[in-house]
Amino acid sequence: MVDPAPEVIPADSFAGKTALVTGGGTGLGLEVSTRLGNLGATVVCASRNPDHHDELLERGRRGGFTVQSETLDVRDPKQVRAVVRSVAERHGGIDVLINNAAGNFVRPALLLAPRAFSTVIDIALNGVFYVSREVGIVMKETGGSIVNVSAPYATTGKPGVVHSACAKAGVEVMTKTLAAEWAELKIRVNAVSPGPFHSEGAARRLWPDAELEQAVLDQIPMGRFGRASEVAELVCLLASDHLPWVTGSVWVADGGWSLSRPLVENRRKVQRRGES
């Protein structure tokens, strides 16, 4: 069992607030939704398969926070508009949006079908815009906070995930652009860029066997995978009112995974040529 991350956000930081979390029923989305609920938010979990919301609904019952389940395909602008407007009418607005819905898998570019590429772009990039735009229309009267989920390879590229890398690169530029446009509306837009962390879905799609898992682990200078709760705490901190002057930022949390690899192994003595 993975130890939970230390909790740094004061209790009831989201009391009276409504938070919409796309892809909020599994993986990182489940941890973010749960943390928001435990901090006082009414959580609206939206994803294509409402069966994925069962665990969050149960956590809400156990933890005493309110969860609303919505079926939503972020690729469909009309469906996005209908869901966002319904949520806003029911709860009197939307205070927080977490754009977490995404799609990813490892596939070399030469083996990646065009349809697979476009599907990931449609979910992880276009969907972020569709939802952000509709929620922005709601938030423009009262302000609010949006946090997008990116990935470290958005700025570096990564073999095997060209589809996701392109989508996340777009998300990071979108984050900065919307932050600049919407600052006057008191809407903050930030992003969190997590490296490899423990998740059943990530393990199944990205390191499905022990050899691949060890190969990924060897790339992390801090020597361990992250915890979903660690990333969720950062997401919620950025979404909260505790960082009111932070907008347009991308916060990397990856244990050093995206940093350059050392030229030589640690503690190895480097000798100049000709030295004995």
C-alpha positions in Angstrom: 0.0 0.0 0.0 1.3 3.5 -0.9 1.5 6.0 1.9 -0.7 9.0 1.5 0.9 12.4 0.9 1.0 15.0 3.7 -2.0 17.3 3.7 -1.0 20.9 3.5 -4.3 22.6 2.6 -6.4 24.0 5.5 -9.7 22.2 6.2 -12.8 23.6 4.6 -10.8 25.5 2.0 -13.5 24.7 -0.6 -16.6 25.0 1.7 -19.5 26.3 -0.3 -17.8 25.8 -3.6 -18.8 23.7 -6.6 -16.0 21.8 -8.4 -16.4 20.1 -11.8 -13.8 17.4 -12.4 -13.6 15.7 -15.8 -12.4 12.1 -15.7 -13.0 12.5 -11.9 -13.8 8.9 -11.1 -10.6 7.0 -11.7 -6.8 7.5 -11.1 -5.7 11.0 -10.4 -9.2 12.3 -11.0 -10.6 10.2 -8.2 -7.9 11.4 -5.8 -8.5 15.0 -6.7 -12.3 14.7 -6.5 -12.0 13.0 -3.1 -9.6 15.6 -1.7 -11.9 18.5 -3.0 -14.8 16.8 -1.3 -13.0 16.3 2.0 -12.0 20.0 1.9 -15.7 21.0 1.7 -16.5 21.2 -2.1 -19.6 19.9 -3.8 -17.9 17.6 -6.4 -19.4 17.1 -9.9 -17.7 14.1 -11.5 -18.0 14.0 -15.3 -16.8 11.3 -17.6 -18.1 9.0 -20.4 -18.7 6.0 -18.3 -20.8 6.7 -15.1 -19.9 3.3 -13.8 -16.4 4.8 -13.0 -18.1 7.1 -10.5 -19.2 4.4 -8.1 -16.1 4.5 -6.0 -16.3 8.3 -5.6 -20.0 8.2 -4.8 -19.1 5.7 -2.0 -16.3 7.8 -0.8 -18.7 10.8 -0.6 -21.2 8.7 1.4 -18.4 7.6 3.8 -16.8 11.0 4.0 -20.0 13.1 4.2 -19.4 15.2 1.1 -21.7 15.8 -1.8 -21.0 14.1 -5.2 -22.9 14.5 -8.4 -22.4 12.1 -11.3 -22.6 13.4 -14.9 -22.1 11.5 -18.1 -20.0 13.6 -20.4 -17.9 13.0 -23.5 -15.6 16.1 -23.6 -15.2 15.6 -27.4 -18.8 16.7 -28.0 -19.2 20.5 -27.7 -23.0 20.3 -27.5 -22.9 17.8 -24.7 -20.3 19.8 -22.9 -22.5 22.9 -23.1 -25.6 21.1 -21.9 -23.8 19.5 -18.9 -22.0 22.7 -17.8 -25.1 24.8 -18.0 -27.1 22.1 -16.1 -24.4 22.0 -13.3 -24.3 25.8 -13.1 -28.1 26.1 -12.8 -28.3 23.3 -10.2 -25.5 24.7 -8.0 -25.7 28.4 -8.7 -22.4 28.5 -10.6 -19.1 26.6 -10.9 -16.1 27.8 -8.8 -13.5 25.2 -9.8 -12.8 23.2 -12.9 -10.2 20.4 -13.1 -9.6 19.3 -16.7 -8.3 15.8 -16.0 -10.0 13.8 -18.8 -7.4 12.4 -21.2 -6.3 9.3 -23.2 -2.9 7.8 -23.4 -1.0 4.6 -24.3 2.4 3.8 -25.6 2.7 3.4 -29.3 5.6 4.2 -31.7 4.7 6.8 -34.2 5.1 4.5 -37.2 2.6 2.2 -35.7 0.1 4.8 -34.5 -3.0 5.0 -36.6 -4.2 8.4 -37.7 -7.5 7.8 -36.0 -5.8 6.9 -32.7 -3.8 10.1 -32.9 -6.8 12.3 -33.6 -8.8 10.6 -30.8 -6.2 11.5 -28.2 -6.0 15.0 -29.5 -9.8 15.3 -29.4 -10.0 14.2 -25.8 -6.9 15.7 -24.2 -6.7 19.0 -26.2 -9.9 19.9 -27.9 -11.9 18.6 -24.9 -10.0 20.8 -22.5 -10.9 23.8 -24.6 -14.6 22.9 -25.0 -15.0 22.5 -21.2 -12.9 25.5 -20.3 -14.8 27.8 -22.7 -18.2 26.8 -21.4 -17.1 27.0 -17.7 -15.4 30.3 -18.5 -18.7 31.7 -19.7 -20.2 30.7 -16.3 -17.2 32.0 -14.3 -16.9 35.3 -16.0 -19.5 36.9 -13.7 -18.0 35.6 -10.4 -14.4 34.5 -11.1 -13.0 31.0 -10.4 -10.1 28.7 -10.8 -9.2 26.2 -13.6 -6.4 23.6 -13.3 -5.4 21.5 -16.3 -3.5 18.3 -16.1 -0.4 18.2 -18.4 2.7 15.9 -18.6 6.4 16.7 -18.4 7.0 15.5 -22.0 4.8 18.3 -23.2 8.0 20.4 -23.3 10.5 17.7 -24.2 8.8 15.2 -26.3 8.9 11.5 -25.5 9.2 8.5 -27.8 6.1 6.4 -27.9 3.6 9.1 -26.8 3.6 11.6 -29.7 -0.2 11.8 -29.6 -0.3 12.7 -25.9 2.8 14.9 -26.1 1.2 17.0 -28.8 -2.0 17.3 -26.9 -0.4 18.2 -23.6 1.9 20.8 -25.3 -1.3 22.4 -26.6 -2.8 22.3 -23.1 0.2 24.2 -21.6 0.0 26.9 -24.3 -3.8 27.1 -23.8 -3.2 27.4 -20.0 -1.0 30.5 -20.5 -3.3 32.0 -23.2 -6.5 31.7 -21.2 -4.8 32.9 -18.0 -3.8 36.1 -19.9 -7.2 36.6 -21.4 -9.3 35.8 -18.4 -7.2 37.4 -15.6 -9.4 40.5 -15.9 -12.4 38.3 -15.2 -10.8 37.0 -12.0 -10.4 33.5 -13.5 -7.1 31.9 -12.7 -5.8 29.2 -15.1 -2.9 26.9 -14.1 -1.6 23.4 -14.9 0.0 20.6 -13.1 2.5 18.3 -14.9 2.8 15.0 -13.1 5.4 12.4 -13.8 4.9 8.6 -13.3 2.7 7.9 -10.2 1.0 4.8 -8.9 -2.3 4.2 -10.6 -3.9 1.0 -11.8 -4.7 2.6 -15.2 -1.2 4.0 -15.7 0.4 0.7 -14.8 -1.9 -1.2 -17.3 -1.3 1.3 -20.2 2.2 2.6 -19.7 4.2 -0.1 -17.9 2.2 -3.3 -18.2 5.0 -5.7 -17.1 7.7 -5.7 -14.4 10.5 -5.0 -16.8 8.9 -1.9 -18.2 8.0 -0.7 -14.7 11.6 -1.0 -13.6 12.8 0.8 -16.7 10.5 3.7 -15.9 11.5 3.7 -12.2 15.2 3.8 -13.2 14.5 7.1 -15.0 13.3 8.9 -11.8 16.2 10.5 -9.8 14.3 10.4 -6.6 14.0 6.6 -6.9 10.3 6.1 -6.6 7.0 6.6 -8.3 4.9 9.4 -7.2 1.7 9.1 -5.2 -1.6 10.1 -6.7 -2.4 11.9 -3.4 0.8 14.0 -3.8 -0.3 15.2 -7.2 -3.9 15.7 -6.1 -2.7 17.9 -3.2 -0.9 20.2 -5.6 -3.9 20.3 -8.0 -6.2 21.3 -5.1 -3.7 23.9 -3.8 -3.6 25.6 -7.2 -7.4 25.5 -7.4 -7.8 27.0 -4.0 -7.9 30.6 -2.9 -4.5 30.3 -1.1 -2.5 31.2 -4.2 -4.5 34.2 -5.5 -1.6 35.8 -7.5 -0.6 32.6 -9.3 -2.0 32.2 -12.9 -0.6 31.0 -16.2 1.9 28.6 -14.4 2.7 25.0 -15.1 3.9 23.1 -11.9 6.0 20.0 -12.6 5.8 17.2 -10.0 7.8 14.3 -11.3 10.6 13.4 -8.9 13.1 14.7 -11.4 11.9 12.4 -14.2 12.0 15.2 -16.8 15.5 16.4 -15.8 18.6 15.6 -17.9 20.2 12.3 -17.1 23.7 12.5 -15.6 26.7 12.2 -18.0 28.3 9.8 -15.5 27.0 7.7 -12.7 26.9 9.4 -9.3 30.1 9.1 -7.2 32.1 7.9 -10.2 35.5 9.6 -10.3 36.1 11.4 -13.6 39.7 11.5 -14.8 41.1 13.7 -17.5 42.6 12.1 -20.5 46.3 11.3 -20.0 45.9 11.0 -16.2 46.9 7.7 -14.6 
